[in-house]
Amino acid sequence: MNKIKKAAFGVLIAGLAFGFSAFTTIKKSSIYSYYQVTNPYAIPSSPVGYAYYSGDRCEEGGTVCAARWDIGTNAPPTADGQALPSTGVTFQTNSVISGHFE
């Protein structure tokens, strides 16, 4: 009977440890806003012409100023003006901000 109690206690401790780690693991988002800087008349879901800027750079007037992209496993942008990676990115539907890049 003592072995069964030890086994049950071990399973309980393992379950608690697993449950605790599930709540403390931080999922980092890979979705960023990129601005359409060089091709304002492109299809919004085409990655051509997008660059990262940390601040709001949209002005009124225009069709596509910015959109949100999931960059997947690509390295996150570290500096303003960094181009959107050409592969491994996913356009986020309903994320287009109208206007033009300033």
C-alpha positions in Angstrom: 0.0 0.0 0.0 2.9 2.3 0.7 4.2 2.0 -2.8 0.8 3.0 -4.3 0.7 6.1 -2.1 4.2 7.1 -3.2 3.3 6.6 -6.8 0.0 8.6 -6.5 1.9 11.4 -4.7 4.5 11.4 -7.5 1.8 11.7 -10.1 0.1 14.5 -8.1 3.4 16.5 -7.8 4.2 16.0 -11.6 0.7 17.2 -12.5 1.0 20.3 -10.3 4.4 21.1 -11.8 3.1 20.8 -15.3 0.0 22.9 -14.5 2.1 25.6 -13.0 4.5 25.8 -15.9 1.6 26.1 -18.3 0.6 29.4 -16.6 4.0 30.8 -16.3 5.2 30.2 -19.9 5.0 33.5 -21.8 4.1 33.3 -25.4 5.8 36.0 -27.4 3.7 37.5 -30.2 5.2 37.5 -33.7 2.6 39.9 -35.1 3.9 43.4 -36.0 2.6 46.4 -37.8 4.5 47.2 -41.0 4.1 50.4 -43.1 3.7 50.4 -46.9 6.6 52.7 -47.8 7.5 52.1 -51.4 4.5 50.6 -53.2 1.3 52.4 -52.0 -0.9 50.9 -54.8 0.0 47.3 -54.2 -2.4 44.7 -53.0 -2.5 45.0 -49.2 -1.7 41.3 -48.6 1.4 41.4 -50.8 4.6 41.7 -48.7 6.2 44.0 -51.3 7.2 47.5 -50.1 6.5 47.1 -46.3 8.9 48.3 -43.6 8.8 48.3 -39.8 8.6 51.6 -37.9 8.0 51.7 -34.1 5.8 54.8 -34.1 2.6 55.8 -36.0 3.6 57.1 -39.4 0.1 57.2 -41.1 -1.4 60.3 -42.5 -4.9 60.8 -44.0 -5.4 60.2 -47.7 -4.4 57.1 -49.5 -5.4 53.4 -49.6 -2.9 51.4 -47.6 -0.6 52.9 -45.0 0.0 49.9 -42.7 -1.0 46.3 -42.1 -0.3 43.7 -39.4 1.9 40.7 -40.3 2.8 37.5 -38.5 6.5 37.1 -39.2 6.5 33.5 -37.9 10.0 32.3 -37.1 11.8 35.3 -38.7 13.7 37.6 -36.3 11.7 40.4 -34.9 12.4 43.9 -36.3 15.0 45.8 -34.3 15.3 49.1 -36.1 13.0 51.5 -38.0 13.1 51.0 -41.8 13.7 47.3 -41.6 12.0 45.5 -44.5 9.3 42.9 -44.0 10.8 39.5 -44.6 10.0 38.1 -48.0 9.2 34.6 -46.9 7.5 33.0 -43.9 5.1 35.9 -43.2 1.3 35.9 -43.0 -0.9 38.8 -43.7 -3.5 39.4 -40.9 -6.9 39.9 -42.4 -8.8 43.1 -41.5 -5.6 44.7 -40.2 -5.1 47.3 -43.0 -4.9 51.0 -41.9 -5.9 53.3 -44.6 -3.9 56.5 -45.4 -0.4 57.0 -46.6 3.0 56.6 -45.1 4.6 59.9 -43.9 
